[in-house]
C-alpha cells in the first residue's frame, strides 16, 4: 500500500499558499526553494524525505482549478517578469500576454502537468 499525502485545496488558493502546503504536507515544514522547479526536485525524491512511491491526493480540485486560474497566473507571471533572467524575458512576456487573454496554461495546469510527469507519484484530484 502506498503512503498517502493529502493537500487541502482550500489552503492552496494562491501559488504561495500552495508552496506552503507542499512544505507542510510533504516536507514536514522543512524549508525548500518554493518554486515549480523545486517542486520537481521534491517529487523526484531529491529532498530525501519521501518514500520511493506515494499517492498525492489534492482535495477540492475544482475549487483549486478556479483559484489558480488566469488571475493567479497573471500575478505569478508578472512577478516572474520582474525577476527573470534576460534570456527568458521574451518567453515570460509572451506567456503573460497569453494569460491576460485567458489563453495558455494556468498555474494549476502547470502544477498538475509537473506532478503527472513523475511516475513515482500517483496524483489523485478529488
Secondary structure as GFF3:
##gff-version 3
##sequence-region A 1 126
A	DSSP	beta_strand	3	8	.	.	.	ID=ss1
A	DSSP	three_ten_helix	9	11	.	.	.	ID=ss2
A	DSSP	alpha_helix	15	27	.	.	.	ID=ss3
A	DSSP	alpha_helix	36	43	.	.	.	ID=ss4
A	DSSP	beta_strand	54	59	.	.	.	ID=ss5
A	DSSP	alpha_helix	61	67	.	.	.	ID=ss6
A	DSSP	alpha_helix	70	83	.	.	.	ID=ss7
A	DSSP	three_ten_helix	86	88	.	.	.	ID=ss8
A	DSSP	alpha_helix	89	100	.	.	.	ID=ss9
A	DSSP	alpha_helix	107	116	.	.	.	ID=ss10
A	DSSP	beta_strand	121	125	.	.	.	ID=ss11
###
